[in-house]
Amino acid sequence: MRIHDNILGTIGNTPVVKINRLGPASVNLFVKIESFNPMASVKDRLALGIIEDAEKSGTLKPGQTVIEATSGNTGIGLAMVCAQKGYPLVVTMAESFSVERRKLMRFLGARVVLTPAPLKGSGMVKKAQELAAQHDWFLTRQFENESNADMHSRTTAPEILEAFDGISLDYWVTGYGTGGTLKGVARVLKDKSPSTRIIVCEPEIAPLLTDGIEQKRNDDGSPAESHPSFSPHPMQGWTPDFIPKLTGDAMADENADQILTVANPNAMEASRNLAQQEGIFVGISGGATFAAGLEVAESAAEGSNILCMLPDTGERYLSTPLFEGVETEMSEAEQQLSASTPSCQF
Ligand SMILES: Cc1ncc(COP(=O)(O)O)c(C=O)c1O
């Protein structure tokens, strides 16, 4: 154990944990739990990577305002990094994302500009571009910024290789938000662990990669319009309404071996099962990735080792369908328990 100079030193080095009760006994399932990052999501990595690269290159000037379009976790990670380093932060975010996220960013000192839900992910991206141009702010461009993928090549990938040193990693399973994790980790695995099959997953109702329809892009790689295969889905942080450039790069480099789709109820169920049977508390997209891992497990050879990325904590989803049916009041069974002893009853 060592003393860190500041909170940013605690980003990364998240644990890989074996799954003990879920999935077929013939294979070994593992999860990399990104909620162990200081702001409880994988996006802390890209926030630090993008800001430090921009400081080094001089694109980000001391005291300059930082702006980003984000469904939440990137904004929360950036808010932490900017608070520690002293940059003002503005975040644009579609109003459809959970309210916990807005409050967290504001608590960390960021300003949050909401965009209308019908304009989806591309609406919040456009708003950030307009505000950056108008005020000469530093736009982090998480969906296209190579520093995002580079950070994963420098940190996430070596952590995985170290955890599986001497153990064959047969499958690595991930979703994509920007594709930073996918692009950055997949290219290292292809080089250093070529027998690892890379599985990319996306929502069944938003099968952007599965459908194979090309994304129309602007000159800077940003999306020119919403992708025709997109439908709104509950896996916040997964698959925006366009194929991000970093995701497109990983696919073009043929670094993904298989694409799987995950149905909404399977994602919710997997998240609940991880919590209630393994004590592993993750968000909807973590459940979705694990559901894809379970599908891989069904047909994997005996003794296969499968690693699933779990991007964030379940605590960010208290106001979403993930917690539907989780009551605040006592159930009938709980009331009976309460009535079964004489003290502290209503
Ligand atoms: C909540 C959440 N955060 C982050 C990610 C991954 O992010 P990215 O593709 O931007 O590296 C995902 C996607 O898997 C996600 O669901």
The ligand as an SDF file (V2000), in Angstrom:
LIG
                    3D

 16 16  0  0  0  0  0  0  0  0999 V2000
  -21.7080    2.5670  -18.5210 C   0  0  0  0  0  0  0  0  0  0  0  0
  -20.6040    2.3670  -19.5170 C   0  0  0  0  0  0  0  0  0  0  0  0
  -19.5020    3.0610  -19.4440 N   0  0  0  0  0  0  0  0  0  0  0  0
  -18.4730    2.8480  -20.3170 C   0  0  0  0  0  0  0  0  0  0  0  0
  -18.5260    1.9000  -21.2930 C   0  0  0  0  0  0  0  0  0  0  0  0
  -17.3770    1.6060  -22.2140 C   0  0  0  0  0  0  0  0  0  0  0  0
  -16.9470    2.7420  -22.6810 O   0  0  0  0  0  0  0  0  0  0  0  0
  -16.0930    3.0210  -23.9120 P   0  0  0  0  0  0  0  0  0  0  0  0
  -16.5730    2.2390  -25.0740 O   0  0  0  0  0  0  0  0  0  0  0  0
  -16.3710    4.4740  -24.0640 O   0  0  0  0  0  0  0  0  0  0  0  0
  -14.6780    2.7510  -23.5600 O   0  0  0  0  0  0  0  0  0  0  0  0
  -19.6430    1.2280  -21.4400 C   0  0  0  0  0  0  0  0  0  0  0  0
  -19.7410    0.2930  -22.5180 C   0  0  0  0  0  0  0  0  0  0  0  0
  -19.4590   -0.8470  -22.4430 O   0  0  0  0  0  0  0  0  0  0  0  0
  -20.6970    1.4380  -20.5330 C   0  0  0  0  0  0  0  0  0  0  0  0
  -21.7740    0.7300  -20.6150 O   0  0  0  0  0  0  0  0  0  0  0  0
  1  2  1  0
  2  3  1  0
  2 15  2  0
  3  4  2  0
  4  5  1  0
  5  6  1  0
  5 12  2  0
  6  7  1  0
  7  8  1  0
  8  9  2  0
  8 10  1  0
  8 11  1  0
 12 13  1  0
 12 15  1  0
 13 14  2  0
 15 16  1  0
M  END
$$$$
